[in-house]
Amino acid sequence: MKKILLPVALVTLSLAAFKVSSPALSHPVDHPSSLADPNTTTEVPQDNKLVIYQVFTRLFGNKVAMNKAYGTPAENGVGKFNDLNDTALKAIKAMGITHVWYTGVLEHATMTDYSKLGIPADDADVVKGRAGSPYAVKDYYDVAPDLAVNVKNRAEEFQALVRRTHTNGMKVIIDFIPNHVARTYKSDAKPAEVVDLGAKDDKTKAFAPNNNFYYLPGKAFVKPSGYNPLGPGKAPLEDGKFAENPAKATGNDVFSEAPKMDDWFETIKLNYGVDYLNQRRTYFEPVPDTWRKMRDILVYWAKKDVDGFRCDMAEMVPVEFWAYVIPEVKKVKPDIVFIAEIYNPKEYRNYITKGKFDFLYDKVGLYDGLRRLMRGEGSTDDITRVWREESAGFGSNMLRFLENHDEQRIASKDFAGDPLTAVPAMTVAATLGSGPVMLYYGQHVGEPGAGAEGFSGNDGRTTIFDYWGVPEHQKWMNGGRFDGGRLSAPQKQLHSFYSRLLTLASTSEAIRRGRFYELQDANNLDKRYEQKFIYSYLRYTDKQKLLIVVNFSKDRTMTPAIQIPSDVMTKIGLNPTQFYAFTDILNNTPTVSNLALTLPPMSAFVFEIKSK
C-alpha cells in the first residue's frame, strides 16, 4: 500500500469574509426554490441510520497466515464465533458501528467431514470450494460447525455471540437465503414439530403449489462436466455418484437436469407457488406450504434474539411472499429489520411498499456510480441521477456501501488499486441520505483481496468458498488485540478516516435525519468548480446544518469558492445577511469563515455551519 495523505493535513481555506451568493448568479432561473426544486428531495427523511459492519465470520477471526490454495481448516485456519470476543466487539463499536452482519452463520454444505460428530458429510460433487458456499444452506435451523470451538455446542456459541454483541451496544443481522438451498438439504436441528422441506413433495409433478421444490420427472441430475472441487491438477474428491432422481431445478432458475459450471449447480430452487414453465402462473391462495415453512424459520431466529435479516437475492422470490412474511415476523419482534439484496431499480418501490422491506441494496445505482468515479471513468452526474431518479422518494430506505462479499476490494487492481479513492466515495455513501451505510471487514485497512484462494480465483474478492487468512485485516486484528498494532502508518490513517466518518454518520442529527439539498447547480458558473469531480450538498435539520464537499479527482487539486444561494440559506433556516463559521467536523481542521477551498485529490470535508 502506498503512503496515504488524508485531507486533514492538506486543507487550506481563505479567511476572507463570507459572502452569500445571489440566486441570480448561482441558480438557473428555471430552478425555483420550493418543494419542486430539482436540487432537493421531497421525501421526509427517517432516522434510519444503521451503520453496519459486515463480518465474514469464517475468515474474520482466523490468525493463521498459511494461505495454501484449497487448504484445509487445519492448514489455513478458520475463524470462530468465539474470536468475536469483547475485545473485538469493542474495536468494532469504536468505529461508530450500530449493527454487525454476521455473514455465513447458517449451516451450509462443506467438504469438511463432521460425520464423527453426528453431522452427515456432503458430497463434493455438489460443493463449491473446500469450505463451501454459505449460500448453499444445508439446515436453516442450525449454524455452521466450522464456526464453533466445540462443534456439539455450536448453537450456544452462536447465542453467546448474540449476547456479547448486544452487551457491547450493537445489534445482530444474519443472512436469510430464501431462494435456494444446498442439494443435500436436510435439517437435523429442526424443532420436533417441523416437517422438513421436500418431505411431503409429490416428486412425480414438475410443479405443484404445495411442493417445496421443482422437479424434472424421469431425469436424473448430472453434475457439470469436468468439475473438480480441488481445482485443475489436483486429486479429485468427487466420485460421480451423487444421486438426485428426479433432478430438481437449480437455484438460478435453471430447469434442466444438467446445469452448467457457471450456474448455481450446488443449489436447488425453492417453490413459492410460481409455475415458471407454465407462463409463470401463480398459486398464492391458499398460502403455499413453502411460505409457512419459511415464516417459521424466520420466527425461530427472531426468537433467538437476532435483530435483522439480510435477505439474499430477494427479488428472485415473489414480492407477495415478503408482503405476507415480514408482517408475520414483526408480530413476534416489531423492531426487527429486513434488508433486501435487490438489483432492479424498477422494483424498488414495489419491494418497499408492497413487500414491506425496511431497506434495499443501492448497488446498481450509487455503488456503480461511485465505482466509476473511483476508477476515473464517471462523473458526479451519476450521483445526481441516483437520488433524483433511481431512489427518488425512498432514499432513506437505501443501504449504501463500497464493498461486500460479492464485490471486488477497493484496493485490488481489479477495482481502484488505491484505498484512498474511497475517501470521497465513502463520504458520499455515508452522508448522502438518512438510510443505512455498510462497511466490509478489511475495507478500513485497505485489504486488496489478492491471491487465488481455491475455488475463488484471483479476482480482487476475498473468498467466500475457501479457508483463508485475510492479511491486511490480520494486521489490524494483531493476534486478537484488535488494536491495529501491525498496520502501517498509512493504514492507520485510513482506519482513522473510516472511524471518524462512521462515528459522524451514527451521531450527527443532520446525517441521521436531515433533509438534503444539492449544490451542483448553484455552482455551475464557477469554472473552478469542475462538476465532473467536485460534488457538494447540504444536510440539515432545525438544529444542525452541514455542508459536504468532496473531490473525486485522483491527481488534481481543486480551488472552488463554494456558493450557497441566499434563497437556499433561507430554505434551510439560515439568515442570508448573517456571518457564519464553518467547522470541518470530519477532519478536525480549523474553523473558517469563507468557502474558498483548496480540495486535494481524493478528499472530503463535512463543514458544520454555525453563527459566528
C-alpha positions in Angstrom: 0.0 0.0 0.0 1.4 3.4 -0.9 1.6 6.3 1.5 -1.8 7.8 2.2 -2.2 11.6 2.7 -5.6 12.3 4.1 -7.1 15.8 3.7 -6.8 16.6 7.4 -3.2 17.6 6.8 -3.7 19.3 3.4 -6.8 21.5 3.6 -6.2 25.3 3.3 -9.0 27.8 3.3 -9.2 31.5 2.8 -10.2 33.6 5.9 -11.8 36.4 3.9 -15.3 37.5 4.9 -18.0 35.1 3.9 -20.5 36.5 1.4 -23.8 34.9 0.5 -24.2 34.5 -3.3 -27.1 35.9 -5.2 -29.7 33.4 -6.6 -29.4 35.1 -10.0 -25.7 34.3 -10.1 -25.8 30.7 -8.9 -29.2 29.3 -9.7 -30.7 28.9 -13.2 -34.0 30.9 -13.4 -36.0 27.7 -14.1 -35.0 26.2 -10.8 -37.3 27.8 -8.2 -36.6 27.4 -4.5 -39.6 25.3 -3.5 -40.7 21.8 -2.8 -40.4 21.3 -6.6 -36.8 22.4 -6.6 -34.9 19.7 -8.6 -31.9 20.2 -6.3 -33.7 18.7 -3.3 -35.8 15.7 -2.5 -39.5 15.7 -1.4 -39.3 12.7 0.8 -39.5 13.1 4.6 -36.2 11.6 6.0 -36.4 8.9 8.6 -34.0 8.2 11.4 -32.7 5.0 9.7 -29.0 5.5 10.0 -27.9 2.0 10.7 -24.1 1.8 10.5 -23.4 -1.9 9.6 -20.2 -3.8 9.8 -20.2 -6.9 7.7 -18.1 -9.7 9.1 -17.4 -12.8 7.1 -17.4 -15.0 10.2 -15.4 -17.9 8.9 -12.5 -15.7 8.0 -12.7 -12.8 10.4 -11.0 -14.3 13.5 -8.6 -16.5 11.6 -5.0 -15.8 12.7 -3.2 -18.4 10.5 -1.2 -16.9 7.6 -0.5 -20.1 5.6 -2.9 -19.3 2.8 -2.5 -22.5 0.8 -4.8 -22.8 -2.2 -7.6 -25.2 -1.5 -6.1 -25.6 2.0 -7.9 -27.4 4.8 -9.0 -25.8 8.1 -6.0 -27.5 9.7 -3.7 -25.9 7.1 -5.2 -22.4 6.6 -7.1 -22.0 9.9 -10.7 -21.0 10.4 -12.3 -18.2 12.4 -14.8 -19.0 15.1 -17.7 -17.3 16.9 -15.6 -17.0 20.0 -12.9 -14.9 18.1 -15.5 -12.1 18.2 -14.9 -11.6 21.8 -15.4 -8.4 23.9 -12.1 -7.0 22.7 -13.0 -7.5 19.0 -16.5 -6.1 19.5 -15.3 -3.0 21.4 -12.9 -2.3 18.5 -15.8 -2.6 16.0 -18.1 -0.5 18.1 -15.4 2.2 18.3 -15.7 2.8 14.6 -19.3 4.1 15.0 -20.9 0.7 14.2 -24.5 0.1 15.3 -25.2 -3.3 13.7 -23.0 -6.3 12.9 -23.9 -8.5 10.0 -22.5 -12.0 10.7 -22.3 -13.5 7.2 -22.3 -17.3 6.7 -23.8 -18.3 10.1 -26.4 -20.8 8.9 -25.1 -24.4 8.3 -24.1 -24.9 4.7 -22.7 -27.7 2.6 -18.9 -28.2 3.0 -16.2 -30.6 2.1 -15.0 -30.7 5.7 -16.2 -34.0 7.2 -18.1 -33.7 10.5 -19.8 -37.1 10.3 -18.0 -38.3 13.5 -19.8 -35.5 15.3 -23.2 -36.5 14.0 -23.4 -34.2 11.0 -23.8 -36.1 7.7 -21.0 -35.5 5.2 -21.7 -33.6 2.0 -20.9 -34.9 -1.5 -18.0 -33.0 -3.0 -19.7 -33.3 -6.4 -22.1 -30.5 -5.4 -20.0 -28.3 -3.1 -18.2 -25.2 -4.3 -14.8 -24.8 -2.6 -13.4 -26.8 0.3 -15.2 -24.7 2.8 -18.4 -24.4 0.7 -20.6 -21.6 -0.2 -22.5 -20.1 2.8 -25.4 -19.5 0.4 -25.9 -23.3 -0.1 -27.7 -23.8 3.2 -27.9 -27.3 4.5 -30.0 -26.7 7.5 -32.0 -23.5 8.2 -32.3 -24.3 11.9 -28.6 -24.9 12.5 -25.3 -22.9 12.5 -22.1 -23.8 10.6 -19.9 -26.3 12.6 -16.8 -24.6 11.2 -17.6 -21.6 13.4 -17.6 -23.5 16.7 -14.8 -24.4 19.0 -16.9 -27.2 20.4 -19.0 -28.4 17.4 -21.6 -30.1 19.6 -22.1 -26.8 21.4 -22.3 -24.6 18.2 -25.8 -23.3 18.8 -24.9 -22.0 22.3 -21.6 -20.5 21.0 -23.7 -18.5 18.5 -26.2 -17.5 21.1 -23.3 -16.3 23.3 -22.0 -14.1 20.4 -25.5 -12.6 20.0 -25.5 -11.8 23.8 -21.9 -10.3 23.6 -22.9 -8.2 20.6 -25.8 -6.8 22.5 -23.8 -6.2 25.6 -21.4 -4.2 23.6 -24.1 -1.9 22.3 -24.7 -3.3 18.8 -27.4 -5.3 17.1 -27.1 -8.6 15.1 -28.0 -9.2 11.5 -27.7 -12.6 9.8 -28.3 -13.9 6.3 -31.6 -15.4 5.3 -31.3 -17.2 2.0 -34.9 -17.7 0.7 -34.5 -18.7 -2.9 -32.4 -21.8 -2.8 -30.8 -24.4 -0.6 -28.0 -27.0 -0.9 -28.7 -30.0 -3.0 -28.1 -32.1 0.2 -30.5 -30.1 2.3 -31.8 -32.0 5.3 -32.5 -30.4 8.7 -31.3 -32.4 11.7 -31.7 -29.5 14.1 -35.3 -28.5 13.4 -37.8 -28.4 16.2 -39.7 -31.7 16.6 -43.0 -30.4 15.2 -41.4 -29.1 11.9 -41.8 -31.1 8.7 -38.7 -30.8 6.6 -38.5 -29.1 3.3 -39.5 -31.5 0.5 -40.5 -34.3 2.9 -44.1 -34.4 1.5 -43.5 -33.3 -2.0 -45.1 -35.1 -4.9 -42.0 -35.8 -7.0 -44.0 -37.1 -9.9 -45.0 -33.5 -10.7 -42.7 -30.8 -12.1 -44.8 -28.2 -10.2 -47.4 -28.4 -7.5 -48.4 -25.4 -5.5 -47.5 -27.1 -2.2 -44.3 -28.8 -3.3 -41.3 -27.1 -1.7 -39.1 -27.8 -4.8 -39.3 -28.0 -8.6 -38.7 -31.4 -10.2 -37.8 -32.8 -13.6 -39.6 -36.2 -13.5 -37.9 -39.0 -15.4 -34.5 -37.2 -15.4 -31.5 -37.7 -13.0 -29.2 -34.9 -12.0 -26.0 -34.6 -14.0 -23.2 -32.6 -12.4 -21.3 -30.1 -14.6 -18.8 -31.9 -16.8 -15.2 -31.6 -15.6 -15.9 -30.1 -12.2 -13.1 -30.8 -9.8 -13.6 -29.5 -6.3 -9.9 -29.1 -5.7 -9.0 -27.4 -8.9 -7.0 -28.3 -12.0 -4.3 -30.8 -11.5 -5.5 -31.7 -8.0 -6.6 -35.1 -6.9 -10.4 -35.0 -7.2 -12.7 -35.6 -4.3 -15.8 -36.2 -6.4 -16.7 -39.7 -7.4 -19.6 -39.0 -9.8 -22.0 -40.9 -7.5 -24.1 -38.0 -6.3 -27.7 -39.3 -6.8 -30.7 -37.0 -7.3 -33.5 -38.6 -9.2 -35.7 -37.0 -10.2 -33.4 -33.9 -10.6 -34.5 -30.7 -9.0 -34.4 -27.2 -10.6 -31.1 -25.4 -9.9 -31.1 -22.2 -7.7 -30.6 -19.7 -10.5 -33.8 -20.7 -12.3 -32.2 -23.4 -14.4 -34.9 -26.0 -15.2 -32.5 -28.7 -16.6 -31.1 -31.8 -15.1 -27.6 -30.7 -16.3 -26.7 -27.2 -15.1 -23.5 -25.7 -16.3 -20.4 -24.9 -14.3 -21.2 -21.2 -14.0 -24.8 -22.0 -12.7 -25.5 -22.3 -9.0 -25.4 -26.0 -9.6 -24.7 -26.7 -5.9 -28.2 -25.4 -5.0 -31.8 -26.2 -5.7 -34.6 -23.6 -6.1 -37.5 -23.3 -3.7 -41.1 -23.2 -4.9 -43.1 -20.2 -3.7 -46.1 -21.0 -5.8 -44.9 -19.8 -9.2 -45.1 -22.2 -12.1 -42.1 -21.0 -14.1 -42.7 -23.4 -17.0 -46.3 -22.5 -17.5 -46.3 -18.7 -18.2 -45.2 -18.1 -14.6 -48.7 -18.7 -13.3 -49.0 -18.0 -9.6 -50.8 -20.0 -6.9 -50.7 -17.9 -3.7 -54.1 -18.8 -2.3 -54.3 -20.7 -0.1 -50.9 -19.7 1.3 -48.3 -22.1 -0.1 -46.5 -24.6 2.2 -43.1 -23.0 1.4 -44.3 -19.7 2.7 -45.3 -21.1 6.0 -42.1 -23.1 6.4 -40.0 -20.0 5.7 -42.1 -17.9 8.1 -41.4 -20.5 10.8 -37.7 -20.3 10.1 -37.6 -16.5 10.4 -39.6 -16.6 13.6 -37.3 -19.2 15.0 -34.3 -16.9 14.6 -36.2 -13.8 15.7 -36.9 -15.6 19.0 -33.2 -16.3 19.2 -32.8 -12.5 19.6 -31.5 -11.8 16.1 -32.2 -8.2 15.2 -32.4 -8.3 11.4 -32.1 -10.3 8.2 -30.1 -9.6 5.1 -32.3 -11.4 2.5 -30.2 -12.9 -0.3 -31.5 -12.4 -3.8 -34.8 -11.2 -2.5 -36.2 -10.3 -5.9 -36.0 -14.0 -7.1 -38.8 -14.6 -4.6 -42.2 -13.2 -5.3 -42.9 -9.9 -3.6 -46.2 -11.3 -2.4 -44.3 -13.7 -0.1 -42.5 -10.8 1.5 -45.8 -8.9 1.9 -47.0 -11.9 3.8 -43.9 -12.9 5.9 -42.4 -9.6 7.1 -45.5 -8.5 9.0 -45.8 -12.0 10.4 -42.3 -11.9 11.8 -42.8 -8.3 13.1 -45.7 -9.6 15.1 -43.1 -11.5 17.1 -40.4 -8.8 17.1 -41.7 -5.5 15.9 -38.3 -3.7 15.5 -36.6 -6.5 13.5 -35.1 -5.2 10.3 -35.3 -6.7 6.8 -32.7 -5.8 4.1 -33.2 -6.9 0.5 -30.4 -7.8 -1.9 -32.1 -6.4 -5.0 -30.7 -5.2 -8.3 -33.7 -3.9 -10.4 -34.5 -0.2 -9.7 -37.9 -0.7 -11.3 -38.8 -3.0 -8.5 -37.5 -0.8 -5.6 -40.9 0.8 -4.8 -42.7 -2.5 -5.1 -40.4 -4.2 -2.6 -40.6 -1.3 -0.1 -44.3 -0.5 -0.3 -45.9 -3.9 -1.1 -43.1 -6.2 0.1 -42.6 -4.3 3.4 -38.8 -4.3 3.3 -37.1 -1.7 5.5 -34.0 -1.3 3.3 -32.8 -2.3 -0.2 -29.3 -2.6 -1.6 -28.2 0.5 -3.6 -25.9 -1.4 -5.8 -26.8 -0.6 -9.4 -27.4 3.0 -8.5 -25.0 4.6 -6.1 -22.4 1.8 -5.8 -22.0 1.5 -9.5 -21.8 5.3 -10.0 -19.2 5.7 -7.2 -17.2 2.8 -8.6 -17.0 4.6 -11.9 -15.8 7.8 -10.2 -13.2 5.9 -8.2 -11.9 4.3 -11.4 -11.7 7.7 -13.2 -14.5 6.6 -15.6 -17.6 8.5 -14.4 -18.8 11.9 -13.3 -20.8 13.3 -10.3 -23.9 13.3 -12.6 -24.2 9.6 -11.6 -24.8 10.7 -8.0 -27.4 13.2 -9.0 -29.2 10.7 -11.1 -29.5 8.2 -8.2 -31.3 10.5 -5.8 -33.4 12.2 -8.5 -34.5 9.1 -10.4 -33.4 5.6 -9.2 -34.1 6.0 -5.5 -36.4 9.1 -5.7 -38.8 9.3 -2.8 -37.2 6.5 -0.8 -33.5 7.3 -0.4 -33.8 6.7 3.4 -34.6 3.1 2.5 -31.4 2.5 0.5 -28.4 0.7 2.0 -25.2 2.3 0.7 -21.7 0.6 0.6 -18.5 0.3 -1.4 -17.6 -3.3 -0.5 -19.3 -6.5 0.4 -18.6 -10.2 0.0 -19.8 -10.1 -3.6 -17.9 -7.1 -4.8 -14.2 -6.5 -5.5 -12.0 -4.9 -2.9 -11.3 -1.2 -3.5 -7.5 -1.7 -3.1 -7.5 -4.6 -5.7 -6.1 -4.0 -9.1 -9.5 -5.0 -10.5 -11.3 -2.1 -8.8 -9.3 1.1 -8.0 -5.9 -0.1 -6.8 -5.7 2.6 -4.2 -7.8 2.5 -1.0 -7.6 6.3 -0.8 -10.1 6.6 -3.6 -12.7 5.6 -1.0 -12.3 8.9 0.9 -14.7 11.0 -1.2 -16.8 8.0 -2.3 -17.4 6.6 1.2 -18.2 10.1 2.5 -20.9 10.4 -0.1 -22.2 6.8 0.7 -22.3 7.6 4.4 -23.8 11.1 4.3 -26.0 11.4 1.2 -29.1 10.1 2.9 -30.5 9.1 6.2 -30.6 5.4 5.3 -28.0 2.8 6.3 -24.3 2.6 5.4 -22.2 -0.5 5.4 -18.5 -1.3 5.9 -17.0 -4.6 5.0 -14.3 -6.0 7.3 -10.8 -5.3 6.0 -12.0 -2.3 3.9 -10.9 0.2 6.5 -7.3 -1.0 6.3 -7.1 -1.4 2.5 -7.4 -5.2 2.2 -6.8 -5.9 -1.5 -8.3 -9.5 -1.7 -5.2 -10.7 -3.5 -4.5 -14.3 -4.5 -6.2 -17.4 -5.9 -7.6 -18.9 -2.7 -9.0 -22.1 -4.2 -12.4 -22.3 -5.8 -12.3 -18.5 -5.7 -9.8 -17.2 -8.2 -7.5 -14.2 -8.2 -10.4 -11.8 -8.9 -10.0 -9.0 -6.4 -12.5 -10.5 -4.0 -11.9 -12.1 -0.6 -13.1 -15.7 -1.0 -16.4 -17.0 0.5 -15.7 -20.6 -0.6 -12.3 -21.4 0.9 -10.4 -21.4 4.2 -8.1 -18.4 4.2 -6.3 -15.8 6.2 -7.0 -12.1 5.3 -3.6 -10.5 5.5 -4.2 -6.8 6.0 -7.2 -7.5 8.2 -4.9 -9.8 10.3 -2.6 -6.8 10.8 -5.5 -4.8 12.4 -6.5 -7.9 14.4 -2.9 -8.1 15.7 -3.2 -11.6 17.2 -6.5 -10.9 18.8 -5.7 -7.5 20.3 -7.7 -5.6 17.6 -5.5 -2.5 18.2 -4.1 -2.1 14.7 -0.6 -2.7 16.1 0.8 -4.3 12.9 -0.7 -1.7 10.5 1.5 0.7 8.6 1.2 4.5 9.2 -0.9 5.0 6.0 -3.2 2.1 7.0 -3.7 3.7 10.5 -4.6 6.9 8.8 -7.2 5.2 6.6 -8.7 3.3 9.6 -8.9 6.6 11.4 -10.8 8.2 8.5 -13.4 5.4 8.4 -13.8 5.6 12.2 -14.3 9.4 12.1 -16.7 9.2 9.2 -18.9 6.4 10.5 -18.9 7.8 14.0 -20.1 11.1 12.5 -22.8 9.2 10.5 -24.1 7.4 13.5 -24.2 10.5 15.8 -24.9 13.6 13.6 -28.5 14.6 13.7 -28.3 16.2 10.2 -26.9 13.0 8.7 -29.2 10.7 10.6 -32.5 12.5 9.9 -31.7 15.7 8.0 -33.1 16.9 4.7 -30.9 17.1 1.5 -30.1 19.9 -0.9 -27.6 19.5 -3.8 -25.4 22.5 -4.7 -24.2 21.4 -8.1 -26.5 23.9 -10.0 -25.7 26.6 -7.5 -22.0 26.4 -8.5 -22.3 25.8 -12.2 -21.0 29.2 -13.3 -17.7 28.8 -11.4 -15.1 27.4 -13.8 -13.0 26.3 -10.8 -15.9 24.1 -9.7 -15.4 21.2 -12.0 -18.6 19.2 -11.7 -17.1 16.1 -13.1 -15.0 15.7 -10.0 -16.5 18.0 -7.3 -19.7 17.2 -5.5 -21.3 19.3 -2.8 -24.6 19.3 -0.9 -26.3 20.3 2.3 -27.8 18.0 5.0 -29.8 20.0 7.6 -32.3 19.9 10.4 -33.6 22.7 12.6 -30.7 22.1 15.0 -27.8 21.3 12.7 -26.7 22.4 9.2 -23.9 20.6 7.3 -22.1 21.3 4.0 -20.4 18.3 2.5 -17.8 18.8 -0.3 -15.7 16.1 -2.0 -13.2 15.9 -4.8 -13.0 12.7 -6.8 -10.0 13.6 -8.9 -7.1 11.3 -8.3 -4.4 13.8 -9.2 -5.8 17.3 -9.3 -6.2 19.9 -6.5 -9.4 21.9 -7.0 -9.9 25.5 -5.7 -13.6 26.3 -5.9 -15.4 29.1 -4.0 -18.5 27.2 -2.9 -21.7 29.3 -3.2 -24.8 28.8 -1.1 -27.6 30.9 -2.6 -29.5 33.3 -0.4 -32.8 31.6 -1.1 -31.3 28.2 -0.1 -29.9 29.8 3.1 -33.4 30.9 3.9 -34.8 27.5 3.0 -32.6 25.6 5.4 -33.1 28.1 8.2 -30.1 30.4 8.0 -30.1 34.2 7.7 -28.6 35.3 4.4 -27.4 38.6 5.9 -25.6 36.9 8.8 -22.0 35.8 9.0 -21.3 32.1 9.7 -18.4 29.9 10.8 -17.6 26.6 9.0 -16.0 23.8 11.1 -14.8 20.7 9.3 -16.1 18.0 11.8 -14.8 15.2 9.6 -11.1 16.1 9.6 -11.0 18.5 12.6 -9.4 21.3 10.7 -9.5 24.9 12.0 -12.8 26.7 11.8 -13.0 29.2 8.9 -15.3 31.9 7.8 -15.1 31.5 4.0 -15.7 28.8 1.5 -12.9 29.5 -0.9 -11.5 26.0 -0.7 -8.4 24.0 -1.6 -9.5 20.5 -2.2 -6.7 18.0 -2.5 -7.1 14.9 -4.7 -9.5 12.3 -3.3 -10.5 14.5 -0.4 -13.7 15.0 1.6 -15.0 17.7 4.0 -18.0 17.9 6.3 -18.5 21.5 7.5 -20.9 22.3 10.3 -22.4 25.8 9.8 -22.8 27.9 12.9 -23.3 31.5 13.8 -20.1 33.4 14.4 
